[in-house]
Each structure stands twice: as structure tokens, then as C-alpha cells.
Amino acid sequence: RLLHVAVLEDIPFFGALILAAFGVLFCAFGWQAIQEVRSFRKRGTRHTATVVSVMTVSHGEGRKSYQPTLAFTDSAGNDVRKPTMVGSSNYNFEVGSQHDVLDLIGAHAVVLADKRTSDTFSYILLVAGLLCVAFGLGGMVY
């Protein structure tokens, strides 16, 4: 407890306030992302889609993420092309491969039906936000 309080005492009030504000923002973005993915899982229609292109984003030092654009026929019989909501760093989508997606009418992107990547990122944002808020409020109090 003494070490915990000593660390919080070292945070200046204004710094703690900024940390708490960023925490609130992270929590808001994380919660919004969780709700968006949840709406896809509850109300989205499932389709088998074909990868038509893959955007590769380099993050330096050999790290990359992949965001595919998928083509499928929606419930109304329209041909649709949409990117995935979140890129993936551990899966290289090959053009021509097929994947199950969840689509909502009017949404700008789709969610991969069998992947939890979107959920994981959302929960990481939420937890990071909660930690920032906790340390920020603790720094303001001590």
C-alpha cells in the first residue's frame, strides 16, 4: 500500500487530470466499439464473402496488419463490397479465400463472423481507459 500511494503521490494534479480525461476517452471509444460489434452479432445477417483485395499497413520493424475487402451478395440480392471493421496483424487474407461475415444494412464495414479480433481490441481499450481513470483519480486524491 505504501508503494502504491508513493507512486500516486508522484503524479502532479494536472497530469493526473489529463490521465483521467484520456481514460474517459478510451473507455468511451472501447464501450462504443463493444456496442457496435454487439449490434452486428445480434442484428447482422451472415454471408459467405470472398476476399477481393487486401490493404496491407506497415507498422515499422516488419510488423504489418491486413484489412481485406470482401464481396458478397446481401439478403436483397445486391452485390456488395465492404472492408472489415478492424485489420488483423496475425492473419494474412488471401485474395479469393472465403470467410463468413456479418453485415448490417447501412454499415460501412463488415465483421468477421468467427473472429473475435474486434472484441479483443474493444476490451483492451476499455480496460486501458479504466486503468487511466483509476490512476488519474488516485493521483488527484493523493
Buried (B, 14 or more C-beta within 10 A) or exposed (E): EEEEEEEBEEBEEEEBBBBBEBBBBBBEBBBEBBEBBEBBEEEBBEBEBBBEEBEEEEEEEEEEBBBBBBBBEEEEEEEBEBBBBBBBEEBEBEEEEEBBBBBBEEBEBBBBBEBEBBBEBBBEBBEBBBBBBBBBBBBBEB
